[in-house]
Amino acid sequence: MRFFFDRSMSKYLAQAIDKIDRENDIKHHDDDPRFGIRTPDVEWIKTLSTDDPPWIILSGDGSILTNNAELAALREAKLTFFCMSKRWIHMDICEYAWRLIKVWPIIVENSKRSLLRPQIFEVTGGMSNKVDLIRL
């Protein structure tokens, strides 16, 4: 599987996950030459939707799910999307890193289940490391 970390996620955490997870491909927005710093979310989402195999997106930007144009692009793209809950914003980088590493196997497992039918998930960031399916 291929995981794409958007610009709201740390490039260094994406690189760390890439080093830990040798079975999947991990790429950060800043490492994709197709996208610049100011590439609108709608544009990179549409571009990723044309790639094969499909990408699984991780984002810390919850506004993608509330912005009508971005949500429409995500639905049209038919990509699995993991959004970090607001709780993640308030974590320092060390806590963020260990929690992301701890929840990573759950993200991968949910991704496998959504290969045929892409879904939108929220990663809660609590002590239980829940990954909840969002029905929009």
N, CA, C and O atoms as a GROMACS GRO file, in nm:
protein
  544
    1MET      N    1   0.084  -0.118   0.000
    1MET     CA    2   0.000   0.000   0.000
    1MET      C    3   0.088   0.124   0.000
    1MET      O    4   0.206   0.119   0.035
    2ARG      N    5   0.027   0.234  -0.040
    2ARG     CA    6   0.101   0.360  -0.047
    2ARG      C    7   0.030   0.465   0.039
    2ARG      O    8  -0.090   0.488   0.026
    3PHE      N    9   0.108   0.526   0.127
    3PHE     CA   10   0.054   0.627   0.218
    3PHE      C   11   0.113   0.763   0.186
    3PHE      O   12   0.234   0.777   0.167
    4PHE      N   13   0.027   0.863   0.180
    4PHE     CA   14   0.067   1.000   0.148
    4PHE      C   15   0.036   1.089   0.267
    4PHE      O   16  -0.080   1.104   0.306
    5PHE      N   17   0.140   1.148   0.325
    5PHE     CA   18   0.124   1.241   0.437
    5PHE      C   19   0.114   1.382   0.379
    5PHE      O   20   0.203   1.425   0.306
    6ASP      N   21   0.006   1.454   0.410
    6ASP     CA   22  -0.006   1.590   0.355
    6ASP      C   23   0.081   1.688   0.434
    6ASP      O   24   0.146   1.650   0.531
    7ARG      N   25   0.081   1.814   0.391
    7ARG     CA   26   0.170   1.914   0.450
    7ARG      C   27   0.140   1.945   0.596
    7ARG      O   28   0.225   2.001   0.666
    8SER      N   29   0.022   1.910   0.644
    8SER     CA   30  -0.009   1.936   0.784
    8SER      C   31   0.055   1.833   0.877
    8SER      O   32   0.052   1.848   0.999
    9MET      N   33   0.112   1.730   0.819
    9MET     CA   34   0.182   1.626   0.894
    9MET      C   35   0.333   1.650   0.882
    9MET      O   36   0.381   1.698   0.779
   10SER      N   37   0.405   1.616   0.984
   10SER     CA   38   0.550   1.635   0.984
   10SER      C   39   0.618   1.547   0.880
   10SER      O   40   0.596   1.426   0.873
   11LYS      N   41   0.702   1.611   0.800
   11LYS     CA   42   0.782   1.538   0.701
   11LYS      C   43   0.873   1.438   0.772
   11LYS      O   44   0.896   1.328   0.721
   12TYR      N   45   0.924   1.475   0.887
   12TYR     CA   46   1.017   1.389   0.960
   12TYR      C   47   0.946   1.268   1.020
   12TYR      O   48   1.005   1.160   1.029
   13LEU      N   49   0.822   1.285   1.061
   13LEU     CA   50   0.747   1.170   1.111
   13LEU      C   51   0.712   1.075   0.995
   13LEU      O   52   0.713   0.953   1.012
   14ALA      N   53   0.682   1.131   0.879
   14ALA     CA   54   0.658   1.047   0.762
   14ALA      C   55   0.783   0.966   0.729
   14ALA      O   56   0.774   0.848   0.697
   15GLN      N   57   0.899   1.030   0.738
   15GLN     CA   58   1.025   0.960   0.712
   15GLN      C   59   1.051   0.852   0.817
   15GLN      O   60   1.101   0.744   0.785
   16ALA      N   61   1.017   0.880   0.943
   16ALA     CA   62   1.035   0.781   1.049
   16ALA      C   63   0.945   0.659   1.025
   16ALA      O   64   0.989   0.545   1.038
   17ILE      N   65   0.819   0.684   0.991
   17ILE     CA   66   0.728   0.574   0.962
   17ILE      C   67   0.779   0.494   0.842
   17ILE      O   68   0.769   0.371   0.839
   18ASP      N   69   0.833   0.563   0.744
   18ASP     CA   70   0.888   0.495   0.626
   18ASP      C   71   1.003   0.402   0.664
   18ASP      O   72   1.017   0.294   0.606
   19LYS      N   73   1.084   0.443   0.761
   19LYS     CA   74   1.196   0.360   0.806
   19LYS      C   75   1.148   0.240   0.886
   19LYS      O   76   1.207   0.132   0.880
   20ILE      N   77   1.040   0.258   0.961
   20ILE     CA   78   0.987   0.151   1.047
   20ILE      C   79   0.905   0.051   0.966
   20ILE      O   80   0.919  -0.070   0.985
   21ASP      N   81   0.821   0.100   0.877
   21ASP     CA   82   0.730   0.016   0.798
   21ASP      C   83   0.795  -0.017   0.664
   21ASP      O   84   0.792   0.064   0.571
   22ARG      N   85   0.853  -0.133   0.656
   22ARG     CA   86   0.923  -0.174   0.533
   22ARG      C   87   0.829  -0.239   0.431
   22ARG      O   88   0.872  -0.267   0.319
   23GLU      N   89   0.703  -0.262   0.467
   23GLU     CA   90   0.609  -0.328   0.376
   23GLU      C   91   0.532  -0.231   0.288
   23GLU      O   92   0.482  -0.270   0.183
   24ASN      N   93   0.522  -0.106   0.331
   24ASN     CA   94   0.441  -0.008   0.260
   24ASN      C   95   0.528   0.109   0.215
   24ASN      O   96   0.635   0.135   0.270
   25ASP      N   97   0.479   0.179   0.113
   25ASP     CA   98   0.548   0.298   0.064
   25ASP      C   99   0.489   0.420   0.133
   25ASP      O  100   0.368   0.434   0.143
   26ILE      N  101   0.577   0.507   0.180
   26ILE     CA  102   0.537   0.628   0.251
   26ILE      C  103   0.596   0.747   0.177
   26ILE      O  104   0.714   0.748   0.144
   27LYS      N  105   0.513   0.847   0.151
   27LYS     CA  106   0.561   0.969   0.085
   27LYS      C  107   0.499   1.090   0.154
   27LYS      O  108   0.383   1.087   0.196
   28HIS      N  109   0.578   1.196   0.165
   28HIS     CA  110   0.529   1.322   0.220
   28HIS      C  111   0.505   1.419   0.105
   28HIS      O  112   0.576   1.417   0.005
   29HIS      N  113   0.406   1.503   0.121
   29HIS     CA  114   0.371   1.605   0.021
   29HIS      C  115   0.495   1.678  -0.031
   29HIS      O  116   0.509   1.698  -0.152
   30ASP      N  117   0.584   1.718   0.059
   30ASP     CA  118   0.702   1.796   0.018
   30ASP      C  119   0.802   1.715  -0.063
   30ASP      O  120   0.891   1.773  -0.126
   31ASP      N  121   0.790   1.582  -0.062
   31ASP     CA  122   0.881   1.497  -0.137
   31ASP      C  123   0.825   1.458  -0.274
   31ASP      O  124   0.889   1.384  -0.348
   32ASP      N  125   0.708   1.509  -0.306
   32ASP     CA  126   0.646   1.480  -0.436
   32ASP      C  127   0.669   1.601  -0.526
   32ASP      O  128   0.614   1.708  -0.500
   33PRO      N  129   0.748   1.585  -0.632
   33PRO     CA  130   0.783   1.700  -0.717
   33PRO      C  131   0.663   1.762  -0.789
   33PRO      O  132   0.674   1.871  -0.844
   34ARG      N  133   0.549   1.694  -0.789
   34ARG     CA  134   0.431   1.749  -0.855
   34ARG      C  135   0.366   1.861  -0.775
   34ARG      O  136   0.285   1.937  -0.828
   35PHE      N  137   0.401   1.870  -0.646
   35PHE     CA  138   0.331   1.963  -0.558
   35PHE      C  139   0.426   2.065  -0.498
   35PHE      O  140   0.535   2.031  -0.452
   36GLY      N  141   0.383   2.189  -0.498
   36GLY     CA  142   0.458   2.294  -0.433
   36GLY      C  143   0.399   2.325  -0.296
   36GLY      O  144   0.301   2.264  -0.254
   37ILE      N  145   0.460   2.420  -0.230
   37ILE     CA  146   0.415   2.458  -0.096
   37ILE      C  147   0.271   2.509  -0.098
   37ILE      O  148   0.196   2.488  -0.003
   38ARG      N  149   0.234   2.574  -0.204
   38ARG     CA  150   0.102   2.636  -0.211
   38ARG      C  151   0.002   2.559  -0.298
   38ARG      O  152  -0.101   2.613  -0.337
   39THR      N  153   0.031   2.434  -0.327
   39THR     CA  154  -0.064   2.354  -0.405
   39THR      C  155  -0.193   2.339  -0.326
   39THR      O  156  -0.191   2.287  -0.214
   40PRO      N  157  -0.305   2.383  -0.382
   40PRO     CA  158  -0.432   2.371  -0.309
   40PRO      C  159  -0.467   2.224  -0.282
   40PRO      O  160  -0.433   2.134  -0.360
   41ASP      N  161  -0.536   2.201  -0.170
   41ASP     CA  162  -0.576   2.065  -0.133
   41ASP      C  163  -0.655   1.997  -0.245
   41ASP      O  164  -0.631   1.880  -0.275
   42VAL      N  165  -0.747   2.070  -0.305
   42VAL     CA  166  -0.829   2.011  -0.412
   42VAL      C  167  -0.740   1.959  -0.525
   42VAL      O  168  -0.767   1.852  -0.581
   43GLU      N  169  -0.636   2.032  -0.558
   43GLU     CA  170  -0.548   1.994  -0.669
   43GLU      C  171  -0.468   1.868  -0.638
   43GLU      O  172  -0.464   1.776  -0.720
   44TRP      N  173  -0.403   1.862  -0.519
   44TRP     CA  174  -0.322   1.743  -0.492
   44TRP      C  175  -0.409   1.620  -0.469
   44TRP      O  176  -0.369   1.508  -0.501
   45ILE      N  177  -0.529   1.640  -0.414
   45ILE     CA  178  -0.621   1.526  -0.396
   45ILE      C  179  -0.660   1.470  -0.532
   45ILE      O  180  -0.656   1.348  -0.552
   46LYS      N  181  -0.697   1.557  -0.626
   46LYS     CA  182  -0.734   1.512  -0.761
   46LYS      C  183  -0.616   1.443  -0.830
   46LYS      O  184  -0.634   1.341  -0.896
   47THR      N  185  -0.497   1.498  -0.816
   47THR     CA  186  -0.379   1.437  -0.877
   47THR      C  187  -0.353   1.298  -0.820
   47THR      O  188  -0.325   1.205  -0.895
   48LEU      N  189  -0.362   1.284  -0.688
   48LEU     CA  190  -0.338   1.153  -0.626
   48LEU      C  191  -0.441   1.050  -0.671
   48LEU      O  192  -0.411   0.930  -0.676
   49SER      N  193  -0.561   1.095  -0.702
   49SER     CA  194  -0.667   1.001  -0.741
   49SER      C  195  -0.638   0.933  -0.875
   49SER      O  196  -0.697   0.830  -0.907
   50THR      N  197  -0.546   0.990  -0.954
   50THR     CA  198  -0.514   0.931  -1.085
   50THR      C  199  -0.399   0.831  -1.078
   50THR      O  200  -0.370   0.762  -1.176
   51ASP      N  201  -0.334   0.824  -0.964
   51ASP     CA  202  -0.219   0.734  -0.948
   51ASP      C  203  -0.264   0.591  -0.924
   51ASP      O  204  -0.368   0.566  -0.862
   52ASP      N  205  -0.184   0.498  -0.973
   52ASP     CA  206  -0.213   0.356  -0.951
   52ASP      C  207  -0.085   0.287  -0.908
   52ASP      O  208   0.016   0.299  -0.978
   53PRO      N  209  -0.083   0.217  -0.797
   53PRO     CA  210  -0.195   0.192  -0.707
   53PRO      C  211  -0.236   0.319  -0.633
   53PRO      O  212  -0.162   0.417  -0.629
   54PRO      N  213  -0.356   0.316  -0.576
   54PRO     CA  214  -0.409   0.436  -0.510
   54PRO      C  215  -0.333   0.470  -0.381
   54PRO      O  216  -0.273   0.383  -0.316
   55TRP      N  217  -0.338   0.595  -0.347
   55TRP     CA  218  -0.277   0.643  -0.223
   55TRP      C  219  -0.378   0.636  -0.110
   55TRP      O  220  -0.499   0.642  -0.132
   56ILE      N  221  -0.328   0.624   0.010
   56ILE     CA  222  -0.405   0.638   0.133
   56ILE      C  223  -0.350   0.765   0.197
   56ILE      O  224  -0.230   0.776   0.221
   57ILE      N  225  -0.437   0.859   0.225
   57ILE     CA  226  -0.395   0.991   0.273
   57ILE      C  227  -0.404   1.000   0.424
   57ILE      O  228  -0.501   0.956   0.486
   58LEU      N  229  -0.300   1.059   0.484
   58LEU     CA  230  -0.301   1.097   0.625
   58LEU      C  231  -0.292   1.248   0.633
   58LEU      O  232  -0.207   1.309   0.568
   59SER      N  233  -0.378   1.308   0.713
   59SER     CA  234  -0.382   1.453   0.722
   59SER      C  235  -0.411   1.497   0.864
   59SER      O  236  -0.485   1.432   0.938
   60GLY      N  237  -0.350   1.607   0.902
   60GLY     CA  238  -0.380   1.671   1.029
   60GLY      C  239  -0.475   1.789   1.011
   60GLY      O  240  -0.505   1.861   1.106
   61ASP      N  241  -0.522   1.807   0.887
   61ASP     CA  242  -0.605   1.921   0.851
   61ASP      C  243  -0.751   1.881   0.847
   61ASP      O  244  -0.802   1.839   0.743
   62GLY      N  245  -0.818   1.893   0.959
   62GLY     CA  246  -0.959   1.857   0.968
   62GLY      C  247  -1.049   1.944   0.884
   62GLY      O  248  -1.163   1.906   0.857
   63SER      N  249  -1.001   2.060   0.841
   63SER     CA  250  -1.085   2.149   0.761
   63SER      C  251  -1.115   2.089   0.623
   63SER      O  252  -1.210   2.131   0.557
   64ILE      N  253  -1.037   1.991   0.580
   64ILE     CA  254  -1.066   1.923   0.453
   64ILE      C  255  -1.205   1.859   0.460
   64ILE      O  256  -1.274   1.851   0.359
   65LEU      N  257  -1.244   1.814   0.579
   65LEU     CA  258  -1.373   1.747   0.594
   65LEU      C  259  -1.489   1.844   0.611
   65LEU      O  260  -1.605   1.803   0.607
   66THR      N  261  -1.459   1.972   0.631
   66THR     CA  262  -1.566   2.071   0.647
   66THR      C  263  -1.572   2.171   0.532
   66THR      O  264  -1.671   2.244   0.519
   67ASN      N  265  -1.469   2.174   0.449
   67ASN     CA  266  -1.468   2.261   0.331
   67ASN      C  267  -1.538   2.186   0.218
   67ASN      O  268  -1.496   2.078   0.178
   68ASN      N  269  -1.646   2.244   0.166
   68ASN     CA  270  -1.728   2.174   0.067
   68ASN      C  271  -1.650   2.131  -0.056
   68ASN      O  272  -1.666   2.018  -0.103
   69ALA      N  273  -1.565   2.218  -0.110
   69ALA     CA  274  -1.489   2.185  -0.231
   69ALA      C  275  -1.388   2.074  -0.204
   69ALA      O  276  -1.371   1.984  -0.286
   70GLU      N  277  -1.320   2.082  -0.089
   70GLU     CA  278  -1.219   1.982  -0.056
   70GLU      C  279  -1.283   1.846  -0.025
   70GLU      O  280  -1.232   1.742  -0.066
   71LEU      N  281  -1.395   1.848   0.047
   71LEU     CA  282  -1.465   1.724   0.077
   71LEU      C  283  -1.519   1.661  -0.052
   71LEU      O  284  -1.513   1.539  -0.068
   72ALA      N  285  -1.571   1.742  -0.142
   72ALA     CA  286  -1.620   1.691  -0.270
   72ALA      C  287  -1.505   1.629  -0.350
   72ALA      O  288  -1.522   1.524  -0.411
   73ALA      N  289  -1.390   1.694  -0.350
   73ALA     CA  290  -1.273   1.639  -0.421
   73ALA      C  291  -1.231   1.506  -0.359
   73ALA      O  292  -1.197   1.412  -0.432
   74LEU      N  293  -1.234   1.498  -0.228
   74LEU     CA  294  -1.197   1.374  -0.160
   74LEU      C  295  -1.295   1.261  -0.194
   74LEU      O  296  -1.254   1.149  -0.221
   75ARG      N  297  -1.423   1.292  -0.191
   75ARG     CA  298  -1.523   1.190  -0.225
   75ARG      C  299  -1.509   1.145  -0.370
   75ARG      O  300  -1.516   1.026  -0.400
   76GLU      N  301  -1.488   1.241  -0.459
   76GLU     CA  302  -1.473   1.210  -0.601
   76GLU      C  303  -1.347   1.128  -0.628
   76GLU      O  304  -1.345   1.042  -0.716
   77ALA      N  305  -1.242   1.156  -0.551
   77ALA     CA  306  -1.114   1.086  -0.569
   77ALA      C  307  -1.121   0.940  -0.530
   77ALA      O  308  -1.042   0.858  -0.577
   78LYS      N  309  -1.215   0.907  -0.442
   78LYS     CA  310  -1.231   0.768  -0.396
   78LYS      C  311  -1.103   0.715  -0.334
   78LYS      O  312  -1.057   0.605  -0.366
   79LEU      N  313  -1.045   0.796  -0.244
   79LEU     CA  314  -0.924   0.757  -0.171
   79LEU      C  315  -0.956   0.741  -0.024
   79LEU      O  316  -1.039   0.814   0.031
   80THR      N  317  -0.893   0.645   0.040
   80THR     CA  318  -0.906   0.632   0.185
   80THR      C  319  -0.832   0.748   0.250
   80THR      O  320  -0.722   0.784   0.208
   81PHE      N  321  -0.894   0.804   0.352
   81PHE     CA  322  -0.843   0.927   0.415
   81PHE      C  323  -0.845   0.911   0.566
   81PHE      O  324  -0.948   0.876   0.624
   82PHE      N  325  -0.731   0.936   0.630
   82PHE     CA  326  -0.721   0.936   0.776
   82PHE      C  327  -0.695   1.078   0.821
   82PHE      O  328  -0.597   1.141   0.780
   83CYS      N  329  -0.783   1.128   0.906
   83CYS     CA  330  -0.767   1.264   0.959
   83CYS      C  331  -0.735   1.255   1.108
   83CYS      O  332  -0.806   1.189   1.184
   84MET      N  333  -0.629   1.321   1.148
   84MET     CA  334  -0.594   1.325   1.289
   84MET      C  335  -0.694   1.418   1.358
   84MET      O  336  -0.722   1.527   1.308
   85SER      N  337  -0.746   1.377   1.473
   85SER     CA  338  -0.842   1.460   1.545
   85SER      C  339  -0.774   1.586   1.599
   85SER      O  340  -0.652   1.598   1.597
   86LYS      N  341  -0.855   1.679   1.646
   86LYS     CA  342  -0.801   1.805   1.701
   86LYS      C  343  -0.706   1.781   1.818
   86LYS      O  344  -0.619   1.864   1.844
   87ARG      N  345  -0.721   1.672   1.887
   87ARG     CA  346  -0.635   1.640   2.001
   87ARG      C  347  -0.487   1.637   1.961
   87ARG      O  348  -0.401   1.672   2.041
   88TRP      N  349  -0.458   1.596   1.838
   88TRP     CA  350  -0.320   1.584   1.791
   88TRP      C  351  -0.253   1.721   1.782
   88TRP      O  352  -0.131   1.731   1.800
   89ILE      N  353  -0.329   1.824   1.754
   89ILE     CA  354  -0.273   1.959   1.738
   89ILE      C  355  -0.200   2.006   1.864
   89ILE      O  356  -0.101   2.078   1.856
   90HIS      N  357  -0.250   1.965   1.977
   90HIS     CA  358  -0.198   2.014   2.106
   90HIS      C  359  -0.083   1.930   2.162
   90HIS      O  360  -0.032   1.959   2.270
   91MET      N  361  -0.042   1.826   2.090
   91MET     CA  362   0.066   1.740   2.138
   91MET      C  363   0.202   1.797   2.099
   91MET      O  364   0.217   1.855   1.991
   92ASP      N  365   0.300   1.780   2.188
   92ASP     CA  366   0.436   1.815   2.145
   92ASP      C  367   0.485   1.703   2.052
   92ASP      O  368   0.425   1.596   2.047
   93ILE      N  369   0.591   1.729   1.981
   93ILE     CA  370   0.636   1.639   1.875
   93ILE      C  371   0.671   1.499   1.927
   93ILE      O  372   0.648   1.400   1.857
   94CYS      N  373   0.726   1.489   2.046
   94CYS     CA  374   0.763   1.357   2.100
   94CYS      C  375   0.639   1.273   2.128
   94CYS      O  376   0.635   1.154   2.096
   95GLU      N  377   0.537   1.334   2.189
   95GLU     CA  378   0.414   1.261   2.216
   95GLU      C  379   0.345   1.223   2.085
   95GLU      O  380   0.296   1.112   2.069
   96TYR      N  381   0.342   1.317   1.993
   96TYR     CA  382   0.282   1.293   1.860
   96TYR      C  383   0.350   1.173   1.794
   96TYR      O  384   0.283   1.086   1.739
   97ALA      N  385   0.483   1.170   1.800
   97ALA     CA  386   0.559   1.064   1.734
   97ALA      C  387   0.528   0.927   1.793
   97ALA      O  388   0.500   0.832   1.720
   98TRP      N  389   0.534   0.915   1.926
   98TRP     CA  390   0.512   0.780   1.983
   98TRP      C  391   0.368   0.735   1.965
   98TRP      O  392   0.342   0.617   1.945
   99ARG      N  393   0.274   0.830   1.971
   99ARG     CA  394   0.134   0.790   1.949
   99ARG      C  395   0.110   0.748   1.805
   99ARG      O  396   0.036   0.653   1.779
  100LEU      N  397   0.172   0.818   1.711
  100LEU     CA  398   0.156   0.782   1.570
  100LEU      C  399   0.216   0.644   1.544
  100LEU      O  400   0.157   0.562   1.473
  101ILE      N  401   0.333   0.619   1.598
  101ILE     CA  402   0.394   0.487   1.581
  101ILE      C  403   0.308   0.378   1.644
  101ILE      O  404   0.295   0.269   1.589
  102LYS      N  405   0.250   0.408   1.760
  102LYS     CA  406   0.167   0.309   1.828
  102LYS      C  407   0.038   0.279   1.749
  102LYS      O  408  -0.007   0.164   1.745
  103VAL      N  409  -0.020   0.380   1.688
  103VAL     CA  410  -0.146   0.361   1.617
  103VAL      C  411  -0.124   0.317   1.471
  103VAL      O  412  -0.219   0.279   1.403
  104TRP      N  413   0.000   0.322   1.423
  104TRP     CA  414   0.027   0.290   1.283
  104TRP      C  415  -0.026   0.152   1.240
  104TRP      O  416  -0.088   0.144   1.134
  105PRO      N  417  -0.006   0.045   1.318
  105PRO     CA  418  -0.061  -0.086   1.274
  105PRO      C  419  -0.213  -0.084   1.258
  105PRO      O  420  -0.267  -0.155   1.174
  106ILE      N  421  -0.282  -0.003   1.338
  106ILE     CA  422  -0.428   0.007   1.327
  106ILE      C  423  -0.464   0.080   1.198
  106ILE      O  424  -0.560   0.043   1.130
  107ILE      N  425  -0.388   0.184   1.164
  107ILE     CA  426  -0.410   0.256   1.039
  107ILE      C  427  -0.389   0.162   0.920
  107ILE      O  428  -0.469   0.161   0.827
  108VAL      N  429  -0.282   0.086   0.924
  108VAL     CA  430  -0.253  -0.008   0.815
  108VAL      C  431  -0.364  -0.112   0.803
  108VAL      O  432  -0.409  -0.143   0.692
  109GLU      N  433  -0.408  -0.166   0.914
  109GLU     CA  434  -0.513  -0.269   0.911
  109GLU      C  435  -0.643  -0.212   0.854
  109GLU      O  436  -0.708  -0.277   0.772
  110ASN      N  437  -0.682  -0.093   0.896
  110ASN     CA  438  -0.803  -0.030   0.842
  110ASN      C  439  -0.787   0.002   0.694
  110ASN      O  440  -0.884  -0.004   0.618
  111SER      N  441  -0.667   0.034   0.653
  111SER     CA  442  -0.640   0.062   0.511
  111SER      C  443  -0.660  -0.064   0.426
  111SER      O  444  -0.717  -0.057   0.317
  112LYS      N  445  -0.615  -0.177   0.477
  112LYS     CA  446  -0.633  -0.303   0.404
  112LYS      C  447  -0.781  -0.332   0.382
  112LYS      O  448  -0.822  -0.378   0.276
  113ARG      N  449  -0.860  -0.305   0.484
  113ARG     CA  450  -1.004  -0.332   0.476
  113ARG      C  451  -1.076  -0.235   0.383
  113ARG      O  452  -1.186  -0.265   0.337
  114SER      N  453  -1.015  -0.122   0.356
  114SER     CA  454  -1.084  -0.022   0.274
  114SER      C  455  -1.027  -0.013   0.133
  114SER      O  456  -1.054   0.084   0.062
  115LEU      N  457  -0.950  -0.112   0.090
  115LEU     CA  458  -0.892  -0.110  -0.044
  115LEU      C  459  -1.000  -0.113  -0.153
  115LEU      O  460  -0.989  -0.042  -0.253
  116LEU      N  461  -1.102  -0.192  -0.134
  116LEU     CA  462  -1.207  -0.202  -0.235
  116LEU      C  463  -1.311  -0.092  -0.222
  116LEU      O  464  -1.374  -0.052  -0.320
  117ARG      N  465  -1.329  -0.043  -0.102
  117ARG     CA  466  -1.427   0.063  -0.077
  117ARG      C  467  -1.362   0.170   0.012
  117ARG      O  468  -1.367   0.160   0.134
  118PRO      N  469  -1.302   0.271  -0.049
  118PRO     CA  470  -1.234   0.375   0.028
  118PRO      C  471  -1.325   0.440   0.131
  118PRO      O  472  -1.444   0.460   0.107
  119GLN      N  473  -1.266   0.473   0.246
  119GLN     CA  474  -1.342   0.529   0.356
  119GLN      C  475  -1.267   0.644   0.420
  119GLN      O  476  -1.148   0.665   0.393
  120ILE      N  477  -1.336   0.717   0.505
  120ILE     CA  478  -1.278   0.829   0.577
  120ILE      C  479  -1.276   0.793   0.726
  120ILE      O  480  -1.377   0.752   0.782
  121PHE      N  481  -1.157   0.808   0.788
  121PHE     CA  482  -1.139   0.773   0.928
  121PHE      C  483  -1.088   0.893   1.007
  121PHE      O  484  -1.026   0.984   0.952
  122GLU      N  485  -1.117   0.891   1.136
  122GLU     CA  486  -1.057   0.988   1.228
  122GLU      C  487  -0.970   0.912   1.326
  122GLU      O  488  -1.014   0.813   1.385
  123VAL      N  489  -0.847   0.957   1.344
  123VAL     CA  490  -0.754   0.899   1.440
  123VAL      C  491  -0.766   0.986   1.565
  123VAL      O  492  -0.724   1.102   1.565
  124THR      N  493  -0.822   0.929   1.672
  124THR     CA  494  -0.859   1.010   1.788
  124THR      C  495  -0.741   1.065   1.866
  124THR      O  496  -0.746   1.179   1.913
  125GLY      N  497  -0.635   0.988   1.881
  125GLY     CA  498  -0.519   1.037   1.955
  125GLY      C  499  -0.528   1.020   2.104
  125GLY      O  500  -0.441   1.067   2.178
  126GLY      N  501  -0.632   0.954   2.150
  126GLY     CA  502  -0.645   0.930   2.293
  126GLY      C  503  -0.562   0.810   2.337
  126GLY      O  504  -0.493   0.749   2.256
  127MET      N  505  -0.569   0.779   2.463
  127MET     CA  506  -0.491   0.668   2.518
  127MET      C  507  -0.532   0.533   2.456
  127MET      O  508  -0.453   0.439   2.456
  128SER      N  509  -0.654   0.525   2.404
  128SER     CA  510  -0.700   0.398   2.346
  128SER      C  511  -0.653   0.380   2.201
  128SER      O  512  -0.667   0.272   2.144
  129ASN      N  513  -0.596   0.487   2.142
  129ASN     CA  514  -0.550   0.482   2.003
  129ASN      C  515  -0.658   0.434   1.909
  129ASN      O  516  -0.636   0.345   1.827
  130LYS      N  517  -0.776   0.494   1.920
  130LYS     CA  518  -0.888   0.455   1.835
  130LYS      C  519  -0.875   0.519   1.697
  130LYS      O  520  -0.826   0.630   1.680
  131VAL      N  521  -0.922   0.443   1.599
  131VAL     CA  522  -0.936   0.492   1.462
  131VAL      C  523  -1.082   0.469   1.427
  131VAL      O  524  -1.126   0.355   1.408
  132ASP      N  525  -1.158   0.578   1.419
  132ASP     CA  526  -1.302   0.568   1.397
  132ASP      C  527  -1.339   0.596   1.252
  132ASP      O  528  -1.285   0.688   1.190
  133LEU      N  529  -1.430   0.516   1.200
  133LEU     CA  530  -1.485   0.540   1.068
  133LEU      C  531  -1.577   0.659   1.076
  133LEU      O  532  -1.662   0.666   1.164
  134ILE      N  533  -1.561   0.754   0.984
  134ILE     CA  534  -1.648   0.871   0.979
  134ILE      C  535  -1.747   0.850   0.865
  134ILE      O  536  -1.706   0.819   0.753
  135ARG      N  537  -1.872   0.866   0.892
  135ARG     CA  538  -1.975   0.857   0.787
  135ARG      C  539  -2.015   0.997   0.750
  135ARG      O  540  -2.077   1.069   0.829
  136LEU      N  541  -1.980   1.037   0.628
  136LEU     CA  542  -2.016   1.172   0.581
  136LEU      C  543  -2.109   1.162   0.462
  136LEU      O  544  -2.150   1.264   0.408
   0.00000   0.00000   0.00000
